[in-house]
Amino acid sequence: MTQHDGDTADTVASRLSGRADELWRRLRLDRLAGGRQGDYVVRSDMRRHPETVRAFQAIRRLLVAETIVGVAAVVIAIVLSIRGETPPWAVWFRSTVVLLITLSLYVFAWRAQLGYYWAFSRLRLFSRIFPVVTLVIASIPGLYPLWMVVEQVVFSALMIGIAVLLSTAHLREVFPKPGPRLRT
């Protein structure tokens, strides 16, 4: 991809996001993913509020850290395999699935930042559930090697950070739960 003179990385990213959003809407994926609340979008002034913008910047940073942790787990498993050690199947399964789940959270964060309530609620739900599930599974004796248990604790801490950000009074105000739809 080439940049035009004067374009910043943010401008290019914004342009790509706009094109992706256009395709996403054309395919009606918000309706598919969000169900009856798929079209509910919060007020634009609230989405652009500096506190909202900062929160989603922090969430993106935490998701990048999650991705780094996930990729590191896969790399460690590969290196161990190359060295002749055989990581348990649970390591391969967990590291692959969690990396894919983390990547799906980027979609929720992207759509939530654009104001879609369904994406905000899913991101908030998953950021609360994943740490609990991860820590419970990590506590099963002998299932994972110590390095994977540490990786899961780090993963959970990052997810809890996302949950805390999504639970602030400001973001709860930005994303009020939609009321029931009236039937005509």
C-alpha positions in Angstrom: 0.0 0.0 0.0 1.4 3.4 -0.9 0.7 6.6 1.0 -0.1 9.8 -0.8 2.1 12.8 0.2 0.9 14.2 3.4 -1.2 11.2 4.5 -0.5 10.0 8.0 -0.9 6.5 9.2 -4.1 7.5 11.0 -5.5 8.9 7.7 -4.7 5.7 5.9 -6.1 3.6 8.8 -9.3 5.7 8.9 -9.7 5.3 5.1 -9.3 1.5 5.4 -11.7 1.4 8.3 -14.3 3.4 6.3 -14.1 1.0 3.4 -14.3 -2.0 5.7 -17.4 -0.4 7.4 -19.0 0.2 4.0 -18.5 -3.5 3.1 -19.7 -4.6 6.5 -22.9 -2.6 6.2 -23.5 -3.6 2.6 -23.4 -7.3 3.7 -25.7 -6.4 6.6 -23.3 -8.1 9.1 -24.4 -5.9 12.0 -27.9 -7.3 11.6 -26.6 -10.8 11.4 -24.3 -10.4 14.4 -26.4 -8.1 16.5 -29.9 -9.6 15.9 -32.8 -7.3 16.6 -30.4 -4.7 18.1 -28.0 -4.9 15.1 -29.1 -1.5 13.8 -29.1 0.3 17.1 -26.3 2.9 17.1 -25.5 5.3 20.0 -25.4 9.1 19.5 -22.4 10.3 17.4 -21.5 13.1 19.9 -21.1 10.4 22.6 -19.0 8.3 20.3 -16.7 11.2 19.6 -16.5 12.3 23.2 -12.8 12.5 24.3 -13.3 10.1 27.1 -14.9 7.6 24.7 -12.1 7.9 22.3 -9.5 7.4 25.0 -11.3 4.3 26.3 -11.3 2.7 22.9 -7.7 3.6 22.3 -6.8 1.8 25.6 -9.0 -1.1 24.6 -7.1 -1.4 21.3 -3.8 -1.3 23.1 -5.0 -4.1 25.4 -6.2 -6.2 22.5 -2.8 -5.7 20.8 -1.1 -6.9 24.1 -3.6 -9.9 24.1 -2.5 -10.7 20.5 1.1 -10.5 21.4 0.6 -12.9 24.4 -1.4 -15.3 22.1 1.2 -15.2 19.3 4.0 -15.7 21.9 2.2 -18.9 23.2 2.0 -20.3 19.7 5.7 -19.4 19.1 6.8 -21.0 22.4 4.9 -24.2 21.5 6.5 -24.3 18.0 10.0 -23.7 19.5 9.5 -26.5 22.1 8.4 -28.8 19.3 11.4 -28.0 17.2 13.6 -28.7 20.2 12.1 -32.2 20.5 9.7 -31.5 23.4 6.1 -32.3 22.8 3.7 -29.7 24.2 0.4 -31.2 25.4 -2.5 -31.1 23.0 -4.2 -28.7 25.4 -1.5 -26.1 24.7 -2.0 -26.3 21.0 -5.8 -26.2 21.3 -5.8 -23.3 23.8 -3.3 -21.2 22.2 -4.9 -21.5 18.7 -8.5 -21.0 19.9 -7.7 -18.1 22.2 -5.7 -16.3 19.5 -8.7 -16.7 17.2 -11.1 -15.5 19.9 -8.8 -12.5 20.6 -8.9 -11.6 16.9 -12.7 -11.7 16.9 -12.7 -9.2 19.8 -11.1 -6.7 17.5 -14.3 -6.8 15.4 -16.4 -6.2 18.5 -14.2 -3.3 19.5 -14.3 -1.8 16.0 -18.1 -2.0 15.7 -18.5 -0.7 19.3 -16.3 2.2 18.6 -18.6 3.0 15.7 -21.5 3.1 18.2 -23.1 -0.3 17.7 -24.6 -1.4 21.0 -24.6 -5.1 20.1 -20.8 -5.0 19.7 -20.3 -3.1 22.9 -22.5 -5.6 24.9 -20.7 -8.6 23.4 -17.2 -7.2 24.1 -18.3 -6.4 27.6 -19.7 -9.9 28.1 -16.7 -11.7 26.7 -14.3 -9.5 28.7 -16.0 -10.7 31.8 -16.4 -14.3 31.0 -13.1 -15.2 29.3 -10.9 -14.3 32.4 -13.1 -16.5 34.6 -13.1 -19.5 32.2 -9.3 -19.0 31.5 -8.4 -19.0 35.2 -10.6 -21.9 36.0 -9.1 -24.0 33.2 -5.5 -22.9 34.2 -6.1 -24.1 37.7 -6.6 -27.7 36.5 -3.5 -29.5 37.8 -1.2 -30.9 35.1 -3.3 -29.7 32.1 -0.8 -27.0 31.1 2.9 -26.4 31.7 3.8 -23.6 34.0 4.6 -21.2 31.2 1.1 -21.6 29.8 -0.5 -21.1 33.2 1.5 -17.8 33.4 0.3 -16.9 29.9 -3.3 -17.5 30.9 -2.9 -15.3 34.0 -1.5 -12.5 31.8 -4.3 -13.0 29.3 -6.9 -12.8 32.1 -5.4 -9.7 33.5 -5.5 -7.9 30.2 -9.1 -9.0 29.6 -10.0 -7.8 33.1 -8.5 -4.4 32.1 -10.9 -4.3 29.1 -13.8 -5.3 31.3 -13.0 -2.4 33.7 -12.8 0.1 30.9 -16.1 -1.1 29.4 -17.8 -0.8 32.8 -17.0 2.8 33.5 -19.9 5.1 34.2 -19.0 7.1 31.1 -19.2 4.1 28.7 -22.4 2.9 30.3 -23.8 6.3 29.6 -22.6 6.3 26.0 -24.1 2.8 25.4 -27.5 2.8 27.1 -29.4 -0.5 26.7 -31.9 -0.1 23.9 -35.5 -0.2 25.0 -38.1 -2.7 23.7 -39.2 -2.1 20.2 -42.8 -1.2 19.7 -44.8 -3.5 17.4 -47.0 -1.8 14.8 
